[in-house]
């Protein structure tokens, strides 16, 4: 049986992952995790979500990713798994 966990990212204190940065929207994106597989959905944020592919940043709106993918949420970047742990650059 699969176990899904959904995290909500944004500046608003009601999010499960609060990112206190002006480049982050109040309700920026959501991430649904099942093992190492993830679905990242941008919530029409102002500064977007990006994944690093071959050294370039690719904009994502609704994308299947891995926890080990490097992402940029607003201007904060790091591995998805580190965002969940609260460690971001």
N, C-alpha and C positions, 0 to 999 in steps of 0.2 A: 504494500500500500504506500502510495506517495504522500509525502508531507510537504505542503507548501507553506511558505512564510512570506508575507507581503510587508514591505517597508515603505513608508511615505517620507520623502525628503523635502525639506523646505525651511524657510526662516520662521514660519509660524510655530509656536510652542506646542501645538496639537500634533505635529508630525512625529513619527517614531524616530526619525533621524533629523535633528535640528542642526542646520548649517547656518551659522551666524556670519553671513558675508553679503555685502550689498549686491553681488552678482547673482545671488540665489533668490528666486521668486518665493513668495509666501508658501505656495504649494507648487513645488518645482517638478517632481517626477515621482513615479512609484516603481518599485523593484519587487518582483515576485520570484522567490528562490525555491528551487526543488533540487536538493543536492548541490552539484556544481553548476547546474543549468539555471539561467535567469532570463526573465523577460523585463526589459527596461522600457517604460512608457513615459515619455515627456508629457507633462500636463500643460502644454502650451506656454511654457516658461519664456521669459523675456530673453535670457541669454543661452538657452538650450542645453542639450546633452550631446556629448561626443564620445566616440570610442577611437582608440589609436589602432590604425591598420597600416602596417608597413611604414611606420614613421610619420604618417599623416593623420590628422584629426578628421574623422568622418562624422557628420551630423547624424544623430539617431532620433527618431520619433517613437518607434515601436519596434524593438529589436531583440532577437535572441542573443544572449551573451553568456560568457562564463564568468564565474567569480574571480578568475585570475586575469580578466581583461582589464587593461588600463583605460579609465574613463576620465572625462572632464565634465563636471557638473557646475554650470556657471563658469567661474574661472578657477575652481578648485579641482585638482587632479589627483589621481591615485588609483590603486586597484579596487575593484568593486568590494572585495572582501574586507579591505581596510576601511572603506566608508562605513560598512556595517559595524565594524569594531570601534568606530569613532576616530580612526587614524586617517587623516587626509593632509594633503600638501597645500 
